[in-house]
Amino acid sequence: MAKNPQASIARSAGIVRIISIAIGSLALFSSTLVQIEAGQVGVQSLFGSIENEVLQPGLHVINPFNEVTHFETRTQNYTMSQVHDEGEKTGDDAIRVLTQDGLEVILDITVLYRVLPDQAPNILKTIGIDYTAKIVRPISRTRTRDVAVYYDAVALFSSKRDEFQARITKDIERDLKSRGLVLEELLVRNIQLPAKVKESIEAKITAEQESQKMTFVLSKERQEADRKRVEAQGISDYQRIISQGLTKEMLQYESIKAQKDIAVSNNSKVIIMDGKSNTNFLIGDK
């Protein structure tokens, strides 16, 4: 290099040029490759123009100038709860609705949904990637409030709960489908009534339980009274039958039998008579 510096510089420049071309080529080639993970699809866009073709999971060769937006197609959930840090938003995010009887009821709801893969380009065009905050949340809250006004608070808490859940599920499912989303399930996880209504329900339940308990006690007492009545009637019938069949001769016969049993017994015995009876008695075997 000291003897011929110009040749050395030219040789080095050639090596740098080759390396640069190789690195550039590699970078250009890698920019044409995009990997879509399992449970996702990709949507290509070029300078604001969105392609309708959806990239399925796997490795794809694309235009290096294209931008690829990834969409999750697996089940997602959005929870609105009054429990701190349980939902998507920090703090109390439960849905407060007014019922038919003018009471405020607090609902905790979880929405299970997913993106339709073939609708991902349309979602990117019309909504964007923040479809949860723009579509899922407001539709769920609005439809829940719209349906709740047809039910009173107590029915919403007890007898009409399943009907209420099915009704809002149908409405939300229709709205999400029109936006390229599928509602898999809607869960009404908790219904909190006003304190006074809750106390009145608990008092009613307690009164019903006491009433059922008293009904059981009265039924048991009636059965016991019937048993005693039947038992008394049986004793009365027995005494009447016996009194009708007890003649003087019958009593004398029974007395002789009893005395005979006493006489032949090996146990020591004392027989006391009143001295007035004419009833025969036995001593020994006589």
Secondary structure, 3 states (H helix, E strand, C coil): CCCCHHHHHHHHHHHHHHHHHHHHHHHHHHHCEEEECCCEEEEEEECCEEEEEEECCEEEECCCCCEEEEEECCCEEEEECCCCCCCCCCCCCCEEEECCCCCEEEEEEEEEEEECHHHHHHHHHHCCCCHHHHHHHHHHHHHHHHHHCCCCHHHHHCCCHHHHHHHHHHHHHHHHHCCCEEEEEEEEEEEECCHHHHHHHHHHHHHHHHHHHHHHHHHHHHHHHHHHHHHHHHHHHHHHHHHHHCCHHHHHHHHHHHHHHHHCCCCCCCCCCCCCCCCCCCCCCC
